[in-house]
Amino acid sequence: MARHIYPLRPRRPRKAVRPRSRVGVLSEALVLACMVLAVVLILRPGADAAHAGADPLRIEASADRLEGVGRVIDGDTLDVGGVRVRLHGIDAFERDQLCDGPRGPWACGAAATRVLKARAEGRGLVCRVIDTDRYGRKVSRCEQAGVDVARALVVEGLALAYRRYSQDYVGEELAARQDAAGAWKGSFDRPEQWRRR
């Protein structure tokens, strides 16, 4: 059996590899980043797609209006479409706060949170932004199906008119006191005093 000997191919001379400079690497990275940005901008859905349900938590947000699904934090704080909101004009009892009632201490703060959850958790809210507080929360008047959720808490005796910032719910507070609604059945510390302690 004869062996075939194949001729060797002549090797090509190798080019000298020069080390890449930092400027070259950074230039290539910049060009790549620009290409990625261009693709993202081209493929990004328009404003109509956002309103068609692309993000169900955040339906609409502008400088003076929020609209979205509510997620309750406590008796006067919630997220609306992912934006932290502090209800305007009220001070609800704090989550761990107890009030004195005819039958002894009761969890008025937990009740405030529970009632706000019943009215706003997972529901569509429309809020009018009034201010931004020192914690970055949007101080807003929020409605669910046309009902002012802050006003409802004051009427039920689970929040007080926050007179330092607004006189909007003073009449509702006086009516709740007269009707002995919620915490007005007994005695309590104003939420502001409770927080201070």
C-alpha positions in Angstrom: 0.0 0.0 0.0 1.5 3.3 -1.1 1.4 6.3 1.1 0.3 9.5 -0.4 2.3 12.4 0.7 0.6 15.7 0.4 2.6 18.7 -0.2 2.7 21.2 2.6 1.1 24.5 2.0 3.3 27.4 2.5 2.5 29.3 5.6 1.3 32.8 5.3 3.4 35.3 7.2 1.6 36.4 10.3 0.8 40.1 10.7 2.2 41.6 13.7 -0.7 42.2 16.2 -0.5 45.6 17.7 -1.9 46.2 21.1 -5.2 48.2 21.0 -5.0 51.6 22.5 -7.5 52.8 25.2 -8.8 55.4 22.8 -9.6 52.7 20.2 -11.4 50.5 22.7 -13.4 53.4 24.0 -14.3 54.5 20.5 -15.6 51.1 19.6 -17.6 50.9 22.9 -19.1 54.3 22.1 -20.1 53.3 18.6 -21.7 50.1 20.0 -23.6 52.0 22.7 -24.9 54.4 20.0 -26.1 51.5 17.9 -27.9 49.9 20.8 -29.5 53.2 21.7 -30.7 53.6 18.1 -32.2 50.1 18.1 -34.0 50.8 21.4 -35.4 54.1 20.2 -36.6 52.5 16.9 -38.2 49.5 18.6 -39.7 51.4 21.5 -43.5 51.4 21.5 -45.3 54.7 21.1 -47.5 56.5 23.6 -50.6 54.7 22.4 -49.1 51.3 23.3 -48.6 52.5 26.9 -52.2 53.5 27.2 -53.2 50.1 25.6 -52.0 48.3 28.7 -48.2 48.0 28.2 -47.8 48.8 32.0 -51.0 48.2 33.9 -49.7 49.8 37.2 -48.9 53.2 35.7 -51.6 54.4 33.3 -51.1 58.1 33.4 -48.8 60.5 35.2 -48.3 64.2 34.6 -47.2 67.1 36.7 -50.6 67.6 38.4 -52.4 64.3 37.8 -51.8 60.7 38.6 -54.0 57.8 37.5 -53.3 54.2 38.3 -53.9 51.2 40.5 -53.6 51.8 44.2 -51.4 49.9 46.6 -51.9 51.0 50.3 -48.9 51.5 52.6 -50.8 52.8 55.6 -53.9 54.9 56.5 -52.8 58.0 54.5 -50.0 56.8 52.2 -50.2 54.7 49.1 -48.7 54.1 45.7 -50.6 55.1 42.7 -49.3 53.5 39.5 -45.9 53.1 41.2 -45.7 56.8 42.5 -45.7 57.3 46.3 -48.7 59.5 47.3 -49.5 61.1 50.7 -53.2 61.9 51.0 -53.8 65.7 51.2 -55.4 67.3 54.2 -55.7 64.4 56.5 -53.6 62.7 59.2 -54.7 59.0 59.7 -53.9 57.1 62.8 -50.6 55.3 62.5 -50.4 51.6 61.7 -49.4 50.5 65.3 -51.4 53.2 67.1 -54.0 52.3 69.7 -57.0 54.4 70.7 -59.1 54.1 73.8 -62.7 53.0 73.3 -65.6 52.1 75.5 -64.4 48.5 75.7 -60.7 49.3 76.1 -57.8 49.9 73.7 -58.3 49.1 70.1 -56.1 49.2 67.0 -57.3 52.4 65.3 -54.2 52.6 63.1 -54.7 49.1 61.7 -58.4 50.0 61.2 -57.4 53.1 59.2 -55.1 51.0 57.0 -57.7 48.3 56.5 -60.4 50.8 55.5 -58.2 52.5 53.0 -57.2 49.1 51.6 -60.9 48.3 51.2 -61.4 51.5 49.2 -58.2 51.8 47.2 -56.1 48.5 47.1 -56.0 47.2 43.6 -58.5 49.7 42.4 -58.2 52.5 39.8 -57.5 55.9 41.4 -57.4 59.4 40.0 -55.3 61.8 42.0 -54.8 65.5 41.7 -51.3 66.4 42.8 -51.2 69.5 45.1 -47.6 69.4 46.3 -44.5 67.3 47.0 -43.5 66.7 50.6 -40.0 66.6 52.1 -39.9 62.8 51.6 -40.6 63.1 47.8 -44.2 61.9 48.1 -46.8 63.5 45.9 -49.4 65.1 48.2 -52.6 64.5 46.4 -56.4 64.4 46.6 -57.4 61.0 45.3 -60.7 59.6 44.2 -61.9 56.1 43.6 -65.0 55.9 41.4 -65.7 59.6 42.2 -65.3 59.2 46.0 -62.7 61.2 47.8 -60.9 58.5 49.8 -59.4 60.9 52.3 -62.8 62.5 53.1 -64.2 59.0 53.7 -61.5 58.2 56.3 -62.3 61.4 58.2 -66.0 60.8 58.1 -65.5 57.2 59.5 -63.4 58.7 62.3 -60.2 57.0 61.2 -58.3 60.1 60.2 -58.2 63.7 61.3 -58.2 66.9 59.4 -54.5 67.9 59.2 -55.2 71.6 60.0 -51.5 72.6 59.8 -51.7 72.0 56.1 -55.3 72.3 55.1 -58.8 73.2 56.3 -60.5 71.0 53.7 -61.8 68.3 56.0 -62.5 70.2 59.2 -66.3 70.0 58.7 -66.1 66.3 58.2 -64.0 65.9 61.3 -66.5 67.9 63.4 -69.4 65.7 62.0 -67.5 62.5 62.9 -66.8 63.8 66.4 -70.5 64.6 66.8 -71.5 61.2 65.5 -68.9 59.5 67.7 -67.6 57.7 64.6 -64.5 55.5 64.8 -61.9 56.9 67.3 -64.3 59.6 68.4 -66.1 56.9 70.5 -63.3 57.2 73.1 -60.0 59.1 73.4 -56.8 59.1 71.5 -53.6 60.9 70.8 -53.5 62.9 67.6 -51.3 60.9 65.1 -48.8 63.8 65.1 -48.5 63.5 68.9 -48.2 59.7 68.8 -45.4 60.0 66.2 -43.5 62.5 68.3 -43.5 60.1 71.3 
